[in-house]
Amino acid sequence: MRLTFEGLKERAAWEAAGIRLPSYSVEKAVRAGVQSPRWLHFGSGNIFRMFLLAIADRLLEQGELAGGILAAAPHDYETVDRIYKPHDNLALAVTLRADGSMEKRVLGSLAEIVKADPKDPAAWGWLREIMSDPGLQMVSFTITEKGYALAGADGNFFPEVLADFEKGPSEPSCAMTKVCALLYARYQAGGSPIAMVSMDNCSHNGERLKNSLLTAAGEWERRGFTDPGFSAWLADEDRVSFPWTMIDKITPRPAEAVAEALEEAGVEEMELMVTQKKTYAAAFVNGEGPEYLVVEDRFPNGRPALEKAGVYMTDRETVNKTERMKVTACLNPLHTALAVYGCVLGYRLIADEMKDPALSGLVWKLGMDEGLPVVESPGILKSEDFLKEVLTERLPNPFLMDTPQRIATDTSQKVGIRFGETIKAYVRRDGGAKGLTAVPLAIAGWLRYLLAVDDAGQPFELSPDPMAERLHLQLSNASSKELRPLLSNANLFGIDLYQAGLGERIEEMFLELSAGPGAVRRTLEKYVGEYSVKGRK
């Protein structure tokens, strides 16, 4: 069995292998998606393939969506050539249940994907044509937090971003300048309304997307590259809206065990690959069962019936509450804490970390004691129930096979959101955050991780991060004096940690964690060792 249009004609073989196939005509959905574009997505990673394509798949099966999604790969073009095209843009989604069972389904809801590469005239011209189509209703994004960044922790534009500003919109190289250039094409074609929908894990993601695009538009306008009316059009949410969203579904790297199971079932070409840009991919994608997508219902040009595929459509305030619940308290900070400590303690699976009393104690305290008290329940979901599902079902799922090394990627781009927002909430409520233990311990753990030496004194490789090398050098011989510029950096942490009352405590914890072999284990047990017993009753 091959994952291609031709291969799907052998329906009996697929069904005998327990793999569900689309009930709609995939070829017809592809044609309709290309001829009458309604939904364009930026991003080609696992969360897109596992979750958003599944949403479109459900809508196609219900007759609520006429054509498939169009997509653009803004960064790693190799996935287009090696993962998408050889399989006719089909995806094989495998849900990994906590009981060890697998639910397998072929998704045929991707109509087309191209490289968002201005140096490829055909692909870039096609994207300009799609973005200029008055019928296009929404553009969604899963490009990770760093995809929206224009400047570093020092506040200065990244060199490649500044170069794009200096060149103008003709040949942009960065994600945000590419999108801004395509929006300028839409503006020049009449400026039909559009919704720009970030679905990445960052606070106020719609606002962050809007600010980045307005900055790019302003820089081009200041240099005379664009019509002065473009920025005004982009800022008018009745013309270009930026809905806030909260998305949640753990989709780790493709697992070898899943590839083996599919090959045993008779599916060909399921081998794993790693691109030159360190993207881990395969023709299949695997992830957990639980999933949540909450979207602000602000679409000036109409939208698909997303609510019929399980999406919560609501107002901005409710989205903000659900996003804060997840990103700052109930999942993402727990993930990051487990990631950095897991790497230092030699773990290869998040689920195995949850069997460690000190590590599970850390995240229980981080979520229950320090996160929940400063988040407001969103109403559509109960915060405590959501957190308990994370702690008792999702993180301990041994079949999800998620790794701390994956989660540790780009941590410098995340700490200000995942921990800084909680710290700021305590400052607003109490005037300071001196009473916290797990939050500063998680931050100190990240600093200790950046030394790239495990708790036995052996070196390990840091996960990819744009600031990893610089921070590693800065921390290698750090004393309290050298830590101050880092911990006071509000661009990095969202707040000056000394002004919040935590700077000195993080210094102390970092020095304890760095006091030779075994110090990480001793420090964790000192601060949270008892919580694993007492805190869950």
VOGUKE-553998 format. One record per residue (C-alpha): y, x, z. Coordinates in nm, 3 decimals, padded with zeros to 5 digits, always signed. Each point is the difference from the previous one (the first is absolute). Layout:
N
{r {Y X Z}} ...
***
This chain:
537
{r {+00.000 +00.000 +00.000}} {r {+00.338 +00.140 -00.104}} {r {+00.332 -00.119 +00.136}} {r {+00.150 -00.092 -00.338}} {r {+00.064 -00.321 -00.194}} {r {-00.317 +00.064 -00.196}} {r {-00.198 +00.081 +00.313}} {r {+00.101 -00.325 +00.171}} {r {-00.177 -00.197 -00.271}} {r {-00.325 +00.082 +00.181}} {r {+00.086 -00.259 +00.265}} {r {-00.355 -00.051 +00.119}} {r {-00.037 +00.367 +00.094}} {r {+00.327 +00.002 +00.194}} {r {-00.084 -00.318 +00.184}} {r {-00.349 +00.130 +00.081}} {r {+00.170 +00.304 +00.159}} {r {+00.208 -00.232 +00.220}} {r {+00.327 +00.076 -00.178}} {r {+00.228 -00.295 -00.070}} {r {+00.168 -00.012 -00.341}} {r {+00.321 -00.180 -00.101}} {r {-00.048 -00.366 -00.086}} {r {+00.298 +00.007 -00.239}} {r {+00.026 +00.171 -00.338}} {r {+00.120 +00.351 +00.076}} {r {+00.095 +00.064 -00.362}} {r {+00.215 -00.315 -00.005}} {r {+00.167 +00.097 +00.329}} {r {+00.078 +00.343 -00.143}} {r {+00.157 -00.144 -00.315}} {r {+00.209 -00.252 +00.194}} {r {+00.119 +00.263 +00.246}} {r {+00.124 +00.227 -00.276}} {r {+00.148 -00.273 -00.220}} {r {+00.176 -00.192 +00.281}} {r {+00.062 +00.244 +00.287}} {r {+00.066 -00.157 +00.337}} {r {-00.102 +00.269 +00.251}} {r {+00.047 +00.378 -00.029}} {r {-00.123 +00.238 +00.269}} {r {+00.096 +00.361 +00.075}} {r {-00.285 +00.193 +00.157}} {r {-00.359 +00.067 -00.098}} {r {-00.166 +00.072 +00.334}} {r {-00.272 -00.161 +00.205}} {r {+00.206 -00.269 +00.175}} {r {+00.115 -00.130 -00.340}} {r {-00.350 -00.012 -00.141}} {r {-00.167 -00.139 +00.313}} {r {+00.259 -00.257 +00.109}} {r {+00.261 -00.091 -00.261}} {r {-00.245 -00.014 -00.289}} {r {-00.220 -00.221 +00.220}} {r {+00.295 -00.236 +00.059}} {r {+00.059 -00.025 -00.375}} {r {-00.374 -00.041 -00.055}} {r {-00.010 -00.304 +00.232}} {r {+00.301 -00.153 -00.173}} {r {-00.158 +00.051 -00.342}} {r {-00.320 -00.168 +00.118}} {r {+00.203 -00.297 +00.130}} {r {+00.199 -00.028 -00.322}} {r {+00.321 +00.078 +00.191}} {r {+00.071 +00.317 -00.199}} {r {-00.015 +00.010 -00.378}} {r {-00.017 +00.375 -00.048}} {r {-00.083 +00.317 +00.186}} {r {+00.227 +00.246 +00.176}} {r {+00.167 +00.283 -00.191}} {r {+00.023 +00.334 +00.179}} {r {+00.172 +00.336 -00.018}} {r {-00.122 +00.324 +00.156}} {r {+00.319 +00.171 +00.119}} {r {-00.153 +00.323 +00.127}} {r {-00.362 +00.097 -00.061}} {r {-00.057 -00.063 -00.369}} {r {-00.349 +00.146 +00.013}} {r {-00.137 -00.318 +00.158}} {r {+00.099 -00.198 -00.308}} {r {-00.204 +00.225 -00.228}} {r {-00.300 +00.053 +00.227}} {r {-00.034 -00.320 +00.206}} {r {+00.167 -00.289 -00.180}} {r {-00.038 +00.054 -00.375}} {r {-00.372 +00.096 -00.010}} {r {-00.077 -00.328 +00.178}} {r {+00.230 -00.231 -00.200}} {r {+00.228 -00.027 +00.307}} {r {-00.272 -00.183 +00.194}} {r {-00.042 +00.065 +00.371}} {r {-00.314 -00.030 +00.211}} {r {+00.111 -00.101 +00.350}} {r {-00.242 +00.056 +00.289}} {r {+00.071 -00.160 +00.337}} {r {-00.159 +00.191 +00.288}} {r {-00.105 -00.235 +00.280}} {r {-00.042 +00.116 +00.361}} {r {-00.368 -00.103 -00.013}} {r {-00.063 +00.251 -00.279}} {r {-00.015 -00.253 -00.283}} {r {+00.201 +00.038 -00.321}} {r {+00.168 -00.272 -00.202}} {r {+00.043 +00.115 -00.362}} {r {+00.227 -00.157 -00.260}} {r {+00.135 +00.097 -00.342}} {r {+00.372 -00.068 -00.041}} {r {+00.129 -00.064 -00.352}} {r {+00.359 -00.083 +00.092}} {r {+00.169 +00.318 -00.127}} {r {+00.130 -00.064 -00.350}} {r {+00.134 +00.349 -00.068}} {r {+00.105 +00.318 +00.177}} {r {+00.211 +00.282 -00.142}} {r {+00.153 +00.323 +00.122}} {r {+00.359 -00.045 +00.114}} {r {+00.089 +00.316 -00.189}} {r {+00.330 +00.017 -00.193}} {r {-00.145 +00.297 -00.190}} {r {-00.258 -00.236 -00.150}} {r {+00.211 -00.206 -00.245}} {r {-00.266 -00.268 -00.055}} {r {-00.069 -00.063 +00.369}} {r {+00.366 +00.016 +00.104}} {r {+00.107 -00.220 -00.289}} {r {-00.264 -00.256 +00.098}} {r {+00.123 +00.000 +00.361}} {r {+00.360 -00.050 -00.114}} {r {-00.116 -00.290 -00.215}} {r {-00.189 -00.161 +00.289}} {r {+00.288 +00.046 +00.244}} {r {+00.238 -00.153 -00.255}} {r {-00.215 -00.311 -00.049}} {r {+00.185 -00.303 +00.145}} {r {-00.331 -00.154 +00.106}} {r {-00.091 +00.286 +00.237}} {r {+00.020 -00.147 +00.349}} {r {-00.092 +00.278 +00.239}} {r {-00.047 +00.373 +00.028}} {r {-00.210 +00.109 +00.298}} {r {-00.050 +00.346 +00.150}} {r {-00.264 +00.194 +00.192}} {r {+00.132 +00.354 -00.034}} {r {-00.013 +00.104 +00.372}} {r {+00.300 +00.060 +00.225}} {r {+00.096 +00.329 -00.163}} {r {+00.037 -00.170 -00.339}} {r {+00.331 -00.153 +00.113}} {r {+00.145 +00.321 +00.145}} {r {+00.295 +00.155 -00.180}} {r {+00.100 +00.248 +00.271}} {r {-00.166 +00.227 +00.252}} {r {+00.030 +00.009 +00.378}} {r {+00.321 +00.202 -00.042}} {r {+00.162 -00.290 -00.185}} {r {+00.030 +00.189 -00.328}} {r {-00.144 -00.135 -00.326}} {r {-00.328 +00.157 -00.106}} {r {+00.058 +00.246 -00.288}} {r {-00.199 -00.209 -00.248}} {r {+00.194 -00.313 +00.097}} {r {+00.333 +00.177 -00.035}} {r {-00.110 +00.127 -00.340}} {r {-00.073 -00.360 -00.107}} {r {+00.346 -00.105 +00.114}} {r {+00.156 +00.283 -00.200}} {r {-00.201 -00.083 -00.317}} {r {+00.050 -00.375 +00.004}} {r {-00.256 -00.278 -00.064}} {r {-00.135 +00.132 -00.330}} {r {-00.288 +00.207 +00.138}} {r {-00.049 -00.052 +00.376}} {r {-00.279 +00.179 +00.189}} {r {-00.014 -00.169 +00.342}} {r {-00.137 -00.344 +00.089}} {r {+00.330 -00.157 +00.103}} {r {+00.201 +00.139 -00.289}} {r {-00.269 -00.116 -00.244}} {r {+00.016 -00.352 +00.141}} {r {+00.380 +00.004 -00.001}} {r {+00.004 +00.109 -00.364}} {r {-00.236 -00.284 -00.092}} {r {+00.217 -00.249 +00.187}} {r {+00.297 +00.128 -00.195}} {r {-00.190 -00.087 -00.318}} {r {-00.048 -00.354 +00.137}} {r {+00.371 -00.022 +00.084}} {r {+00.095 +00.113 -00.351}} {r {-00.240 -00.259 -00.148}} {r {+00.186 -00.288 +00.168}} {r {-00.078 +00.048 +00.366}} {r {-00.258 -00.273 +00.054}} {r {-00.084 -00.053 +00.370}} {r {-00.286 +00.199 +00.154}} {r {-00.165 +00.051 +00.340}} {r {-00.065 +00.361 +00.104}} {r {-00.277 -00.022 +00.259}} {r {-00.089 +00.306 +00.207}} {r {-00.344 -00.034 +00.158}} {r {-00.004 +00.336 +00.175}} {r {-00.046 +00.067 +00.370}} {r {+00.356 +00.067 +00.105}} {r {+00.250 -00.193 +00.208}} {r {+00.228 -00.229 -00.202}} {r {-00.171 +00.117 -00.318}} {r {+00.205 -00.227 -00.224}} {r {+00.322 +00.132 +00.147}} {r {-00.122 +00.357 -00.040}} {r {-00.083 -00.061 -00.367}} {r {+00.337 -00.164 -00.059}} {r {+00.196 +00.279 +00.166}} {r {-00.179 +00.270 -00.199}} {r {+00.060 -00.180 -00.330}} {r {+00.365 -00.071 +00.083}} {r {+00.047 +00.366 +00.090}} {r {-00.145 +00.110 -00.333}} {r {+00.209 -00.255 -00.191}} {r {+00.313 +00.110 +00.188}} {r {-00.059 +00.367 -00.074}} {r {-00.044 -00.072 -00.371}} {r {+00.303 -00.227 -00.006}} {r {+00.211 +00.267 +00.176}} {r {-00.098 +00.246 -00.273}} {r {+00.075 -00.247 -00.279}} {r {-00.359 -00.055 -00.116}} {r {-00.016 -00.378 +00.063}} {r {+00.213 -00.310 -00.039}} {r {+00.198 -00.071 +00.321}} {r {-00.145 -00.352 +00.000}} {r {-00.355 +00.131 +00.051}} {r {+00.042 +00.074 +00.371}} {r {+00.158 -00.340 +00.059}} {r {-00.288 -00.173 -00.181}} {r {-00.253 +00.201 +00.200}} {r {+00.171 -00.089 +00.328}} {r {+00.002 -00.377 -00.074}} {r {-00.317 -00.141 +00.159}} {r {+00.035 -00.316 -00.206}} {r {-00.062 +00.224 -00.301}} {r {-00.214 +00.281 +00.145}} {r {-00.175 -00.084 +00.325}} {r {-00.178 +00.241 +00.232}} {r {-00.241 -00.207 +00.211}} {r {-00.133 +00.159 +00.317}} {r {-00.376 +00.011 +00.042}} {r {-00.278 +00.100 +00.237}} {r {-00.328 +00.116 -00.152}} {r {-00.313 +00.096 +00.190}} {r {-00.342 +00.099 -00.127}} {r {-00.169 +00.331 +00.073}} {r {-00.118 +00.149 -00.330}} {r {-00.129 +00.353 +00.058}} {r {-00.106 +00.250 -00.260}} {r {-00.308 -00.098 -00.206}} {r {-00.309 +00.078 +00.207}} {r {-00.300 +00.196 -00.122}} {r {-00.231 -00.251 +00.170}} {r {+00.152 -00.283 -00.204}} {r {-00.034 +00.199 -00.323}} {r {-00.368 +00.059 +00.079}} {r {-00.059 -00.369 +00.076}} {r {+00.158 -00.105 -00.329}} {r {-00.195 +00.256 -00.198}} {r {-00.323 -00.116 +00.166}} {r {+00.089 -00.353 -00.107}} {r {+00.023 +00.124 -00.360}} {r {+00.377 +00.040 -00.047}} {r {+00.084 +00.309 -00.204}} {r {+00.288 +00.249 +00.029}} {r {+00.084 -00.060 +00.365}} {r {+00.054 +00.365 +00.088}} {r {+00.296 +00.103 +00.216}} {r {+00.289 +00.209 -00.131}} {r {+00.305 +00.182 +00.133}} {r {+00.302 +00.040 -00.227}} {r {+00.216 +00.311 -00.018}} {r {+00.253 -00.185 +00.216}} {r {-00.270 -00.054 +00.266}} {r {-00.057 -00.370 -00.067}} {r {-00.352 -00.104 +00.104}} {r {-00.128 -00.264 -00.239}} {r {-00.299 -00.160 -00.171}} {r {-00.072 -00.292 -00.230}} {r {-00.062 -00.201 +00.317}} {r {+00.222 -00.052 +00.302}} {r {-00.116 -00.077 +00.353}} {r {+00.173 -00.155 +00.300}} {r {-00.029 -00.222 +00.302}} {r {-00.022 -00.379 +00.003}} {r {+00.311 -00.095 +00.205}} {r {+00.317 -00.021 -00.209}} {r {+00.351 -00.130 +00.048}} {r {+00.294 -00.035 -00.237}} {r {+00.318 -00.167 +00.123}} {r {+00.282 -00.038 -00.253}} {r {+00.358 -00.123 +00.024}} {r {+00.022 -00.289 -00.245}} {r {+00.302 +00.114 -00.202}} {r {-00.078 +00.007 -00.372}} {r {+00.301 -00.085 -00.221}} {r {-00.207 -00.019 -00.319}} {r {-00.299 -00.190 +00.142}} {r {-00.330 +00.148 +00.112}} {r {-00.379 -00.041 -00.011}} {r {-00.152 -00.241 +00.255}} {r {-00.082 +00.287 +00.234}} {r {-00.062 -00.230 +00.297}} {r {-00.306 -00.139 -00.181}} {r {-00.157 +00.345 +00.024}} {r {+00.052 +00.033 +00.376}} {r {+00.347 +00.154 +00.001}} {r {+00.235 -00.116 +00.276}} {r {+00.325 -00.108 -00.167}} {r {+00.277 -00.028 +00.257}} {r {+00.356 +00.102 +00.096}} {r {+00.144 +00.347 +00.062}} {r {+00.007 -00.034 +00.378}} {r {-00.373 -00.079 +00.014}} {r {-00.083 +00.285 -00.237}} {r {+00.205 +00.234 +00.217}} {r {-00.191 -00.106 +00.311}} {r {-00.341 +00.044 -00.164}} {r {+00.099 +00.335 -00.148}} {r {+00.132 +00.128 +00.332}} {r {-00.314 -00.126 +00.171}} {r {-00.226 +00.197 -00.234}} {r {+00.200 +00.307 -00.099}} {r {+00.157 +00.079 +00.337}} {r {-00.253 -00.127 +00.253}} {r {-00.337 -00.140 -00.101}} {r {-00.146 +00.220 -00.276}} {r {+00.200 +00.277 -00.167}} {r {+00.101 +00.198 +00.311}} {r {-00.359 -00.022 +00.125}} {r {-00.126 +00.130 -00.334}} {r {+00.242 +00.293 +00.006}} {r {-00.087 +00.094 +00.359}} {r {-00.372 -00.003 -00.082}} {r {+00.063 +00.198 -00.319}} {r {+00.182 +00.296 +00.150}} {r {-00.219 +00.028 +00.308}} {r {-00.314 -00.060 -00.205}} {r {+00.080 +00.297 -00.223}} {r {+00.065 +00.227 +00.299}} {r {-00.318 -00.113 +00.177}} {r {-00.219 +00.038 -00.308}} {r {-00.076 -00.364 -00.079}} {r {-00.080 -00.111 -00.355}} {r {-00.001 -00.378 +00.055}} {r {+00.251 -00.230 +00.169}} {r {-00.290 -00.216 +00.124}} {r {-00.151 +00.296 +00.185}} {r {+00.332 +00.064 +00.173}} {r {-00.014 -00.351 +00.145}} {r {-00.317 +00.105 +00.186}} {r {+00.197 +00.278 +00.173}} {r {+00.132 -00.139 +00.334}} {r {+00.314 +00.212 -00.008}} {r {+00.094 -00.087 -00.360}} {r {-00.085 -00.367 +00.028}} {r {+00.187 -00.003 +00.330}} {r {+00.304 +00.148 -00.172}} {r {+00.017 -00.269 -00.268}} {r {-00.076 -00.285 +00.240}} {r {+00.290 +00.115 +00.217}} {r {+00.220 +00.063 -00.303}} {r {-00.054 -00.353 -00.131}} {r {-00.053 -00.218 +00.306}} {r {+00.228 +00.164 +00.257}} {r {+00.278 +00.149 -00.209}} {r {+00.005 -00.172 -00.338}} {r {-00.054 -00.368 +00.074}} {r {+00.269 -00.037 +00.271}} {r {+00.280 +00.067 -00.250}} {r {-00.120 -00.200 -00.300}} {r {+00.051 -00.371 -00.043}} {r {-00.299 -00.205 -00.112}} {r {+00.064 -00.116 -00.357}} {r {-00.148 -00.346 +00.054}} {r {-00.214 -00.006 -00.313}} {r {-00.213 +00.269 +00.167}} {r {-00.054 +00.069 +00.370}} {r {+00.087 +00.360 +00.081}} {r {-00.256 +00.049 +00.276}} {r {-00.281 -00.150 -00.212}} {r {+00.099 +00.221 -00.292}} {r {+00.000 +00.310 +00.222}} {r {-00.336 -00.084 +00.158}} {r {-00.154 -00.043 -00.346}} {r {+00.131 +00.346 -00.090}} {r {-00.131 +00.161 +00.318}} {r {-00.336 -00.173 +00.028}} {r {-00.101 -00.069 -00.362}} {r {+00.202 +00.182 -00.261}} {r {+00.047 +00.355 +00.130}} {r {-00.357 +00.022 +00.141}} {r {-00.160 -00.120 -00.327}} {r {-00.245 +00.288 -00.071}} {r {-00.061 -00.110 -00.358}} {r {+00.366 +00.023 -00.103}} {r {-00.037 +00.380 -00.001}} {r {+00.374 +00.061 +00.030}} {r {+00.108 +00.351 +00.097}} {r {+00.274 +00.139 +00.224}} {r {+00.076 +00.251 -00.275}} {r {+00.098 -00.282 -00.239}} {r {+00.213 -00.180 +00.257}} {r {+00.177 +00.326 +00.095}} {r {+00.147 +00.026 -00.351}} {r {+00.383 -00.011 -00.011}} {r {+00.036 -00.050 +00.376}} {r {+00.351 +00.147 -00.007}} {r {+00.103 -00.299 -00.212}} {r {-00.148 -00.246 +00.249}} {r {+00.081 +00.109 +00.356}} {r {+00.350 -00.144 -00.005}} {r {-00.141 -00.343 -00.080}} {r {-00.328 +00.001 +00.188}} {r {+00.141 +00.141 +00.325}} {r {+00.378 +00.009 -00.040}} {r {+00.033 -00.378 -00.025}} {r {-00.186 -00.055 +00.328}} {r {+00.210 +00.267 +00.172}} {r {+00.320 -00.164 -00.126}} {r {-00.121 -00.337 +00.126}} {r {-00.042 +00.142 +00.352}} {r {+00.344 +00.161 -00.020}} {r {+00.154 -00.335 -00.095}} {r {-00.188 -00.182 +00.275}} {r {+00.002 +00.250 +00.285}} {r {+00.260 +00.258 -00.096}} {r {-00.270 +00.263 -00.052}} {r {-00.368 +00.061 -00.060}} {r {-00.087 +00.231 +00.291}} {r {-00.281 -00.229 +00.119}} {r {-00.212 +00.054 -00.312}} {r {-00.310 +00.220 +00.002}} {r {-00.213 -00.072 -00.307}} {r {+00.289 +00.008 -00.249}} {r {+00.125 +00.347 +00.101}} {r {-00.361 +00.118 +00.023}} {r {-00.059 -00.114 -00.359}} {r {+00.314 +00.183 -00.120}} {r {-00.097 +00.314 +00.194}} {r {-00.346 -00.029 -00.155}} {r {+00.153 +00.003 -00.347}} {r {+00.195 +00.315 +00.083}} {r {-00.319 +00.159 +00.134}} {r {-00.182 -00.103 -00.319}} {r {+00.264 +00.181 -00.207}} {r {-00.113 +00.332 +00.151}} {r {-00.310 -00.042 -00.224}} {r {-00.233 +00.133 +00.271}} {r {-00.264 -00.224 +00.157}} {r {-00.079 -00.033 +00.370}} {r {-00.263 +00.273 -00.027}} {r {+00.256 +00.242 -00.141}} {r {-00.121 -00.018 -00.361}} {r {+00.238 -00.056 -00.296}} {r {-00.019 -00.318 -00.209}} {r {+00.181 -00.125 -00.308}} {r {+00.294 -00.235 +00.051}} {r {+00.001 -00.320 -00.203}} {r {+00.259 -00.020 -00.282}} {r {+00.353 -00.058 +00.132}} {r {+00.334 +00.097 -00.158}} {r {+00.118 +00.157 +00.328}} {r {-00.330 +00.149 +00.122}} {r {+00.063 +00.362 -00.095}} {r {+00.352 +00.013 +00.140}} {r {-00.098 -00.172 +00.325}} {r {-00.308 +00.219 +00.037}} {r {+00.214 +00.314 -00.016}} {r {+00.259 -00.150 +00.233}} {r {-00.260 -00.086 +00.264}} {r {-00.228 +00.303 -00.021}} {r {+00.186 +00.188 +00.274}} {r {+00.189 -00.293 +00.148}} {r {+00.140 -00.005 +00.350}} {r {+00.207 -00.280 +00.148}} {r {+00.311 +00.158 -00.153}} {r {-00.141 -00.015 -00.354}} {r {-00.121 -00.358 +00.045}} {r {+00.344 -00.143 +00.075}} {r {+00.136 -00.001 -00.359}} {r {-00.317 -00.175 -00.116}} {r {-00.024 -00.263 +00.274}} {r {+00.369 -00.082 -00.023}} {r {-00.024 -00.066 -00.375}} {r {+00.077 -00.370 -00.042}} {r {-00.072 +00.023 -00.375}} {r {-00.360 +00.086 +00.086}} {r {-00.070 -00.215 +00.306}} {r {+00.253 -00.278 -00.052}} {r {+00.173 +00.099 +00.325}} {r {+00.095 +00.310 +00.198}} {r {-00.300 +00.021 +00.233}} {r {+00.205 +00.173 +00.270}} {r {+00.252 -00.283 +00.004}} {r {-00.296 -00.238 +00.038}} {r {-00.118 +00.195 +00.305}} {r {-00.318 +00.132 -00.164}} {r {+00.091 +00.342 -00.138}} {r {-00.084 +00.201 +00.310}} {r {-00.320 -00.195 +00.058}} {r {-00.124 +00.066 -00.354}} {r {+00.086 +00.369 +00.045}} {r {-00.211 +00.009 +00.316}} {r {-00.292 -00.183 -00.161}} {r {+00.011 +00.225 -00.310}} {r {-00.012 +00.315 +00.213}} {r {-00.294 -00.144 +00.197}} {r {-00.183 -00.088 -00.322}} {r {+00.061 +00.352 -00.134}} {r {-00.124 +00.191 +00.307}} {r {-00.311 +00.148 -00.161}} {r {-00.348 -00.130 -00.089}} {r {-00.092 -00.329 +00.168}} {r {+00.362 -00.079 +00.087}} {r {+00.015 -00.304 -00.230}} {r {-00.300 -00.162 +00.167}} {r {+00.131 +00.080 +00.350}} {r {+00.345 -00.139 -00.078}} {r {-00.133 -00.324 -00.145}} {r {-00.221 -00.056 +00.301}} {r {+00.289 +00.076 +00.233}} {r {+00.225 -00.268 -00.151}} {r {-00.239 -00.272 -00.121}} {r {-00.346 +00.085 +00.126}} {r {-00.020 -00.288 +00.243}} {r {+00.152 -00.258 -00.233}} {r {-00.319 -00.040 -00.202}} {r {-00.159 -00.159 +00.307}} {r {+00.287 -00.183 +00.166}} {r {+00.217 -00.104 -00.290}} {r {-00.239 -00.232 -00.182}} {r {-00.075 -00.249 +00.275}} 
***
